[in-house]
Amino acid sequence: MGAARSGAGRRRIILYFSVLAVVTASWIAWTMAVGVLGYAPPQRGAANGETPIGWLWRGAVHVHTVMSGDASGTVGEVAAAAKQAGLDFVVITDHSRAGRAEEPRRPRSIDGVLVIFGEEVSLDDGHLVAIGTANHRYTIGPSARQAIDDVRRLDGYSFAAHPDALATPWRGRLGALDGVEVVNLASAFEHLFDGSFAQIFRAALTYPANAAATLLLGLDRVPETIAKWDARTALGAEAPRPLSAIAAADAHGPQFLGMPTYEQALAAVTVSIWLADSPADLADRDRDAATKIVDALAAGRSAAVIGAAGTAPGFSFHAESAGEANAVLAPGEMGETDDSSWRLVATLGAPGNYRVELLRDGVPVAEQMGDTLTFTVVEPGTYRVQVFRTDGPAGAGLEGSRPWIVSNPIYLWPAEAIRRTRRFLAPPVPGPLPAVSLLSMSGWSAEADALSASAMAPLDGGLRWEFTVPRQEQADIHSALTWRPQEVTDWSDYRGLSTSLATEREWRIAIHLWTRDGSGTITTWEQVVPARPPESTSGVLWSAFRRLGAADQGVVPGSLTPEDLSDMAGVALLVTPFLMRPGTDTTIDVREFGLIGND
């Protein structure tokens, strides 16, 4: 009996190991067949990075550290990962709050990698990456229009972040932005793990064999943003204008099953830019190098590269003029076609298994197998190139999937079309004069939580507001100047509010409205206005106010209606540590605060 049981046990063990061996052999055979096992991103072309339009720098944009609250690495660890990935620079864009806005953000080299600091801002319309802004003590936004205006006034550039994301897509327009992320690793994986069971199962099978190949699975899908970007920059668009495309690593450190690490993410999605100087030329000039890199990203003198599909340090794309000037244009630049003829040249610097495709206004017009494509321009348009690989695992820039390399366009347009794209920073529009001033009414008071301070004093028909924002960042911390009516107040016959604020430094102030419904329930509505020195006026229509939910809800659906305004519970000028840098102690003079009439 015992011998029989022992024999059965041995047979089960043999069967178990036999099944395991068959499964393992099948898995190894499959990973070899699909090119996953042993896969390593190839390098195509010369390694020194010198091209016909300058030196090619490789970097990673949109990277988070522990300062974001949802990432794991320090600045030093990010720089070390960038060095391991063979990058020249990295742009850190931690999630922005006023409390972090003025921490040291000076560009600096760490072990040969230039670290540049920007910020990612959460807006009503999605997320925005701001790069090159001056230090500021307030939070940018909260609407896309306000944020883009803020970034411009801070001498920076704004890019729509992960516009194809499932949770936080970009809902604003592209027209006023400087650029858009046409590749975002985090949102690519968001789509992968939100897809079919087959996709997830394939990723689970691929990951033990090769992490880089697993990242490529997430990058296989072609995002809708590329077509929208083409449509926005096409010469045939209703109002064509240049718009820079960038690739975003959106790295947070190890996430799902310890992947992707910083090194994996920073190597997987990269940006190549062309500068007149090599990294060695600017080795001891961090600020100068950072300025050149940021300007190149905003101007579109760059290409988005799926680094997990390979590197191409010799890649370049330019236009040559046949005229007397013999001009050479790089991506992002504009050339007149009225009296000039142009020839386009794209090269990878070395032969390989890839196909170069040229597009005009988003439509393919030429292609070339191998390392060089030339094309004589016969009609104006927005020209860009994209490169596909013809070998490698799924997602490695193969036909029918996301391209391996996407260059920014060269804009060969008539002179009149170029002239129309010039933009100027518009001066602030003065707010309308109020029909009714609230400052002359009783019911005003200064309010604050136990950790903050708020005081008011009369000032020539207005109010002087002195307040202190503590260093804590709790949600209930605030300083406010409030007006609460003693009786039922109906504002339904007015259009909005007008403010005039005098200050010595620029700030952002929230206007809160409290409305009351028939059951006595109070709803809070908010709009943020700028306070710029020496004095600024703002007119805010009721339609601009957004409805606030509970503390864990933020902005919730709902528009302010005349019925809501028929019973006002009060109004406030308010600051919090999320609007203004914690520890701020300042004074703002409220010169005017009143209701805008319907006339």
C-alpha atoms as one frame of an Amber mdcrd trajectory, in Angstrom:
protein
   0.000   0.000   0.000   2.778   2.430   0.999   4.805   1.546  -2.070   1.772
   2.187  -4.302   1.216   5.613  -2.742   4.917   6.405  -3.095   4.831   5.429
  -6.772   1.740   7.572  -7.399   3.435  10.509  -5.715   6.497  10.138  -7.921
   4.302   9.999 -11.015   2.531  13.228  -9.970   5.887  14.936  -9.419   7.139
  13.725 -12.801   3.898  14.899 -14.434   4.156  18.276 -12.715   7.725  18.851
 -13.869   6.908  17.584 -17.332   4.042  20.060 -17.669   6.273  22.807 -16.282
   8.999  21.913 -18.774   6.542  21.946 -21.685   5.076  25.307 -20.584   8.549
  26.798 -20.091   9.778  25.480 -23.439   6.650  26.815 -25.145   7.118  30.207
 -23.486  10.792  30.361 -24.505   9.908  29.338 -28.063   7.204  32.009 -28.237
   9.432  34.793 -26.855  12.121  33.858 -29.377   9.631  33.725 -32.255   8.231
  37.199 -31.543  11.699  38.686 -31.023  11.327  39.348 -27.283  13.909  37.064
 -25.675  17.278  38.760 -25.717  15.882  41.902 -27.369  17.959  45.073 -26.941
  17.204  48.420 -28.606  19.721  48.837 -31.453  21.736  51.965 -32.182  21.604
  53.200 -35.762  24.140  55.662 -37.047  27.149  57.570 -35.745  27.505  57.826
 -31.976  28.958  61.349 -31.842  25.608  63.010 -32.591  26.890  65.516 -35.197
  24.374  66.062 -38.020  23.946  68.499 -40.945  21.795  70.786 -38.745  23.877
  70.679 -35.578  24.621  68.431 -32.663  21.926  65.996 -31.640  21.206  65.956
 -27.892  19.144  63.165 -26.347  16.993  63.725 -23.308  13.882  62.778 -21.374
  11.039  65.192 -20.698   8.270  65.025 -18.064   9.854  63.189 -15.138   8.629
  63.132 -11.532  10.455  62.877  -8.198   9.300  62.373  -4.611   8.295  66.056
  -4.604   5.281  65.128  -6.735   3.827  62.942  -4.011   3.239  60.032  -6.419
   6.805  59.183  -7.441   9.685  57.437  -5.705  13.011  58.936  -6.776  15.155
  61.884  -5.803  16.658  64.342  -8.269  19.997  62.567  -7.901  18.451  59.173
  -8.613  16.707  60.529 -11.715  19.995  62.001 -12.963  21.760  58.678 -12.343
  19.064  56.828 -14.307  19.381  59.337 -17.160  23.134  58.760 -17.253  22.593
  54.997 -17.390  20.185  55.545 -20.286  22.865  57.533 -22.131  20.962  60.849
 -22.040  22.385  64.357 -22.136  19.544  66.063 -20.231  16.391  65.411 -18.264
  13.463  67.766 -17.596  11.869  67.235 -14.174   8.255  68.383 -14.020   6.921
  67.654 -10.555   3.241  68.237  -9.866   2.957  71.909  -9.015   1.585  73.422
  -5.877   2.322  76.913  -4.661   4.267  75.479  -1.749   6.871  74.083  -4.097
   6.964  76.836  -6.677  10.072  78.610  -5.400  12.225  75.735  -4.292  15.639
  75.748  -5.987  14.986  75.062  -9.653  18.240  76.261 -11.123  19.476  73.969
 -13.916  22.509  72.006 -12.880  24.690  69.193 -14.164  24.799  66.025 -12.090
  27.455  63.555 -13.192  27.327  64.800 -16.768  23.521  64.991 -17.090  21.931
  68.436 -17.277  18.884  68.592 -14.988  16.250  71.167 -15.989  13.210  71.973
 -13.855   9.667  72.658 -14.999   6.298  71.775 -13.477   3.141  69.838 -14.278
  -0.037  71.739 -13.450  -3.456  70.157 -12.880  -6.148  72.241 -14.594  -9.876
  72.059 -15.181  -9.100  71.074 -18.793  -6.412  68.477 -18.119  -2.728  68.667
 -17.225  -0.192  71.134 -18.580   3.601  70.914 -18.528   5.271  74.309 -18.073
   8.982  74.638 -18.894  11.272  77.659 -18.651   9.084  79.716 -16.323  10.540
  82.217 -13.878  10.168  81.470 -10.174   6.733  82.352  -8.880   4.898  82.236
  -5.555   1.471  81.286  -6.874  -0.167  78.313  -8.597  -0.723  78.537 -12.341
  -4.276  78.218 -13.675  -6.798  76.796 -12.904  -8.304  76.981 -16.435  -6.245
  76.192 -19.538  -6.645  79.725 -20.845  -5.448  81.245 -17.569  -2.581  78.773
 -17.272  -1.242  79.424 -20.777  -1.417  83.166 -20.116   0.380  82.705 -16.777
   3.162  80.645 -18.371   3.724  83.228 -21.098   3.940  86.051 -18.577   6.527
  84.006 -16.702   8.566  83.741 -19.951   7.940  79.990 -20.195   6.361  77.517
 -22.578   3.269  75.343 -22.139   2.669  71.804 -23.443  -0.498  69.707 -23.226
   0.388  66.690 -21.072  -0.795  63.133 -21.894  -3.651  64.394 -24.107  -4.772
  60.817 -24.845  -4.889  59.700 -21.208  -8.008  57.903 -20.037  -8.184  59.527
 -16.593  -6.880  63.024 -17.348  -7.065  63.782 -21.100  -6.492  67.268 -22.478
  -9.902  68.872 -23.014  -8.694  72.337 -23.913  -7.873  73.564 -27.383  -4.414
  73.169 -28.882  -4.294  76.564 -30.575  -2.731  78.692 -27.821  -0.226  76.097
 -26.602   3.449  75.958 -27.488   3.400  72.200 -27.853   1.748  68.862 -27.203
   2.928  65.437 -26.069   2.401  63.104 -29.023   3.978  60.257 -27.050   3.440
  59.657 -23.321   4.639  56.426 -21.763   2.311  56.558 -18.731  -0.849  57.061
 -20.777   0.303  54.382 -23.253   0.390  51.875 -20.407  -2.897  53.172 -19.096
  -4.444  52.129 -22.410  -2.587  48.815 -22.421  -3.899  47.704 -19.034  -7.366
  49.034 -19.807  -7.495  46.922 -22.969  -8.461  43.347 -23.692  -7.462  40.356
 -21.610  -5.300  39.216 -24.533  -3.255  42.434 -24.321  -2.733  42.060 -20.592
  -1.925  38.347 -20.932   0.645  39.087 -23.631   2.262  41.765 -21.450   2.392
  39.314 -18.534   4.133  36.746 -20.761   6.552  39.328 -22.187   7.616  41.028
 -18.948   9.660  38.125 -17.449  11.578  37.814 -20.713  12.281  41.467 -21.467
  11.164  44.685 -19.775  12.002  46.897 -22.785   9.842  44.745 -25.068   6.980
  45.000 -22.574   7.231  48.783 -22.686   6.997  48.569 -26.468   3.651  46.763
 -26.168   2.242  49.819 -24.422   3.678  52.074 -27.127   2.240  50.058 -30.021
  -1.014  52.037 -30.318  -1.009  55.164 -32.514  -2.464  58.026 -30.401  -5.208
  60.228 -31.817  -3.142  63.282 -30.880  -0.809  62.802 -33.855  -3.701  63.272
 -36.307  -4.967  66.286 -34.322  -1.484  67.779 -34.326  -1.199  67.272 -38.097
  -4.595  68.920 -38.606  -3.661  71.881 -36.411  -0.334  72.560 -38.164  -1.479
  71.859 -41.742  -1.264  74.781 -44.132  -4.841  74.029 -45.174  -6.181  74.425
 -41.613  -8.565  77.270 -40.859  -5.905  79.102 -38.850  -2.627  77.178 -39.281
   0.171  77.767 -36.831   3.300  75.921 -35.671   2.883  73.564 -32.725   5.804
  71.656 -31.251   5.479  67.914 -30.654   7.424  66.309 -27.814   7.721  62.825
 -26.350   7.157  62.364 -22.612   8.586  59.638 -20.415   6.150  60.658 -17.632
   8.352  58.617 -15.294   7.383  58.137 -11.640   9.736  55.320 -10.662   8.786
  51.657 -10.212   5.037  51.110 -10.461   3.350  47.909 -11.673   5.403  44.853
 -10.601   8.396  47.151 -10.076   8.245  48.389 -13.652   9.140  50.636 -15.288
  12.162  51.765 -13.353  13.434  55.275 -13.972  16.160  53.951 -16.257  13.683
  51.875 -18.267  11.217  54.754 -18.684  13.831  57.387 -19.485  15.419  55.134
 -22.111  12.067  54.079 -23.608  10.695  57.487 -24.643  13.159  60.227 -25.548
  13.425  63.573 -27.280  16.193  64.418 -29.740  17.008  68.085 -30.291  19.525
  69.816 -32.516  21.752  72.582 -31.141  24.677  74.452 -32.643  26.737  73.414
 -29.612  27.736  69.927 -28.549  27.261  68.755 -24.945  31.013  69.186 -24.456
  30.823  72.817 -25.650  28.265  73.663 -22.953  29.634  71.407 -20.215  30.285
  74.264 -17.754  27.422  76.542 -18.821  24.369  74.925 -17.249  22.029  77.906
 -17.446  22.965  78.685 -21.046  22.558  75.037 -22.049  19.185  74.793 -20.304
  17.913  77.906 -22.083  18.973  76.542 -25.471  17.330  73.169 -24.796  14.061
  74.666 -23.565  13.895  77.077 -26.503  14.546  74.194 -28.922  11.745  72.111
 -27.375   9.299  75.001 -27.675  10.373  75.873 -31.211  10.025  72.279 -32.395
  13.693  71.878 -33.264  13.345  68.282 -32.190  12.009  64.789 -32.838  10.123
  62.297 -30.679  11.933  58.952 -30.507  10.807  55.611 -29.105  14.137  54.787
 -27.491  12.944  51.287 -26.616  12.840  50.673 -30.375  16.365  52.005 -30.881
  18.508  55.118 -30.924  19.532  57.130 -33.964  22.221  59.674 -33.002  22.770
  60.528 -36.665  19.138  61.302 -37.487  18.385  64.697 -39.023  15.778  66.388
 -41.192  16.300  69.691 -42.972  15.318  71.833 -45.950  17.822  73.314 -48.394
  17.029  76.403 -50.410  18.063  76.521 -54.055  18.037  80.309 -53.993  20.917
  82.718 -53.651  20.684  82.734 -49.854  21.344  78.982 -49.753  19.394  78.760
 -46.509  19.079  75.602 -44.405  16.015  75.059 -42.229  15.705  72.672 -39.309
  12.460  71.246 -37.893  10.296  73.933 -36.330  11.532  76.623 -38.719   9.629
  78.403 -41.487  10.610  79.157 -45.061   8.843  81.222 -47.717   7.802  79.475
 -50.899   6.799  82.551 -52.947  10.154  83.050 -54.651  12.188  80.100 -53.323
  12.439  76.428 -54.170  13.291  73.879 -51.507  14.702  70.393 -51.248  14.001
  68.246 -48.180  16.574  65.792 -46.831  16.068  63.212 -44.070  18.852  60.872
 -43.024  19.663  58.462 -40.227  23.399  58.494 -40.819  23.726  54.763 -41.449
  21.886  52.047 -43.376  19.475  49.834 -41.495  16.157  48.044 -41.430  13.835
  51.014 -41.601  11.607  53.051 -43.878  11.580  56.872 -43.973   8.242  58.471
 -44.808   7.648  62.136 -45.706   4.280  63.742 -44.986   2.804  67.029 -46.197
  -0.032  68.349 -44.016  -0.305  64.896 -42.447  -0.576  63.011 -45.765   2.299
  60.768 -47.003   3.895  62.082 -50.205   7.159  60.126 -50.414   8.988  57.201
 -48.823  12.395  55.581 -48.956  13.745  52.283 -47.683  17.156  52.835 -46.147
  18.875  55.722 -44.486  18.246  58.778 -46.727  15.212  60.408 -48.326  15.322
  63.475 -50.582  12.338  65.334 -51.978  11.951  68.435 -54.129   9.078  70.603
 -52.887   6.578  71.502 -55.590   3.820  72.960 -53.420   3.666  74.718 -50.054
   2.824  72.750 -46.953   3.803  71.524 -43.520   6.417  68.809 -44.007   7.564
  66.266 -41.452   9.108  62.802 -41.529   8.463  59.644 -39.584  10.569  56.525
 -39.525   9.380  52.925 -39.221  11.508  49.908 -38.423  11.017  46.746 -40.460
  12.185  44.298 -37.786  11.942  43.819 -34.037   9.162  42.878 -31.592   5.649
  44.338 -31.533   5.665  48.056 -30.837   9.204  48.626 -32.104   8.062  51.248
 -34.609   6.768  48.695 -37.096   4.341  49.310 -39.940   0.775  49.855 -38.765
   1.840  50.936 -35.277   3.285  54.058 -33.689   6.313  55.301 -35.691   9.762
  54.828 -34.234  10.749  58.475 -34.917   8.446  61.455 -35.476  10.122  64.710
 -36.440   8.641  68.133 -35.958   7.626  69.820 -39.209   9.424  72.271 -41.428
   6.878  74.910 -42.445   7.293  75.813 -46.126   4.517  78.365 -46.496   3.700
  81.481 -48.517   4.883  84.716 -46.894   1.344  85.831 -46.079   0.607  82.604
 -44.170   3.826  83.016 -42.188   2.937  86.608 -41.341  -0.422  85.550 -39.881
   1.219  83.184 -37.377   3.036  85.933 -35.496   1.678  86.228 -31.989   2.000
  88.952 -29.408   1.303  88.890 -25.695  -1.966  90.768 -25.306  -2.162  93.279
 -22.433  -4.694  92.545 -19.683  -8.208  93.681 -20.547  -9.528  96.030 -17.844
 -12.559  94.730 -16.012 -15.848  96.590 -16.486 -16.845  99.174 -13.920 -19.232
  97.734 -11.346 -22.843  98.889 -11.313 -23.052  98.255  -7.573 -20.092  98.391
  -5.176 -20.145  95.820  -2.407 -17.380  97.561  -0.481 -19.788 100.260   0.692
 -22.110  97.673   2.246 -21.983  96.312   5.789 -21.189  92.675   6.459 -17.461
  92.542   5.649 -15.076  90.661   7.932 -11.623  89.072   7.914 -11.652  85.318
   8.534  -8.989  82.644   8.893  -8.447  79.197  10.337  -6.583  78.757  13.625
  -3.163  78.526  11.925  -3.575  81.490   9.546  -4.000  85.229  10.072  -6.322
  87.700   8.343  -7.076  91.349   9.110  -8.787  94.233   7.320  -8.812  98.011
   7.578 -10.663 100.789   5.704  -8.762 102.391   2.825 -10.095 105.352   0.778
 -13.376 103.728  -0.139 -11.812 100.278  -0.258 -10.336  97.730   2.126  -6.770
  96.835   3.047  -6.380  93.095   3.524  -3.397  91.769   5.474  -2.950  88.032
   5.766  -0.510  85.245   6.528  -0.523  81.801   4.934   1.086  79.192   7.239
   3.555  76.627   6.007   1.174  73.693   6.343  -0.703  72.520   3.231  -3.863
  71.101   4.797  -7.061  71.483   2.797  -8.878  73.562   5.434  -6.180  76.240
   5.841  -7.216  79.632   4.475  -7.241  83.388   4.928 -10.235  85.312   3.602
 -11.988  88.638   3.299 -15.700  87.825   3.351 -19.029  89.562   2.865 -22.127
  87.928   4.291 -25.493  89.675   3.774 -27.902  89.942   6.686 -30.960  89.344
   4.517 -31.989  87.576   1.313 -29.874  88.924  -1.574 -30.749  88.396  -5.239
 -27.964  88.796  -7.843 -29.788  87.161 -10.756 -30.121  90.508 -12.590 -26.340
  91.018 -12.734 -23.739  89.553 -15.103 -20.804  88.939 -12.763 -18.243  90.536
 -10.473 -15.582  93.191 -11.051 -12.465  93.498  -8.890  -9.570  95.931  -8.653
  -6.629  94.745  -6.560  -3.402  96.624  -5.758  -0.302  94.692  -4.716   3.489
  94.881  -4.767   3.935  91.339  -6.088   1.923  89.093  -8.371  -0.514  86.673
  -6.715  -3.572  84.559  -7.445  -6.748  85.151  -5.425  -9.811  82.891  -5.387
 -13.260  84.468  -5.461 -15.781  82.219  -3.714 -19.526  82.576  -4.098 -21.899
  80.850  -1.701 -25.380  80.203  -3.039 -28.312  78.757  -1.113 -31.099  76.568
  -2.521 -34.667  76.178  -1.287 -33.664  73.625   1.347 -30.936  75.858   2.740
 -28.054  73.830   1.262 -24.964  75.953   0.538 -23.012  75.466  -2.716 -19.547
  76.953  -3.264 -18.498  78.382  -6.632 -14.952  79.499  -7.440 -12.988  81.535
  -9.931  -9.306  82.482  -9.572  -8.201  85.987 -10.603  -4.725  87.518 -10.883
  -3.517  90.321  -8.654  -0.673  92.019 -10.531   1.372  95.037  -9.447   0.782
  97.855  -9.184  -2.969  97.360  -9.697  -5.072  95.011 -11.810  -8.750  94.794
 -12.634 -10.697  91.668 -13.516 -14.238  91.197 -14.742 -15.601  87.721 -14.002
 -18.892  86.640 -15.546 -21.046  84.120 -13.719 -20.380  81.549 -16.468 -16.683
  81.509 -15.494 -17.322  80.192 -11.987 -16.803  76.488 -11.373 -18.718  74.421
  -8.847 -16.748  72.920  -5.967 -17.717  69.626  -4.394 -16.651  68.019  -1.139
 -13.003  68.110  -0.088 -12.232  64.881  -1.948 -14.182  65.799  -5.097 -12.635
  69.045  -6.304 -14.476  70.544  -9.264 -17.800  68.828 -10.051 -20.203  69.247
 -12.990 -22.572  72.183 -12.753 -23.002  75.716 -14.092 -24.115  78.782 -12.175
 -27.695  79.738 -13.143 -29.891  82.796 -12.397 -31.894  80.592 -10.019 -28.722
  79.877  -8.019 -28.065  83.620  -7.730 -31.495  84.432  -6.340 -30.402  83.712
  -2.767 -26.770  84.611  -2.098 -25.242  83.428   1.166 -22.051  85.442   0.679
 -18.852  86.051  -1.249 -15.165  85.976  -0.330 -11.674  86.798  -1.519  -9.617
  83.831  -0.364  -6.079  82.430  -0.364  -4.856  78.960   0.578  -1.473  77.185
   0.608  -2.499  75.629  -2.713  -2.895  79.043  -4.358  -0.013  80.841  -2.691
   3.313  79.765  -1.312   2.991  78.655   2.331   4.651  81.069   4.715   3.585
  84.127   2.682   2.838  87.297   4.668   1.541  90.158   2.504  -0.977  92.951
   1.973  -3.476  93.469  -0.839  -5.566  96.598  -1.264  -9.065  95.904  -2.539
  -9.812  99.098  -4.483 -13.081  97.852  -5.931 -15.310  94.828  -5.620 -18.780
  94.974  -7.085 -21.491  93.654  -9.366 -21.439  94.035 -13.162 -24.750  95.232
 -14.577 -26.576  93.812 -17.592 -26.360  97.056 -19.577
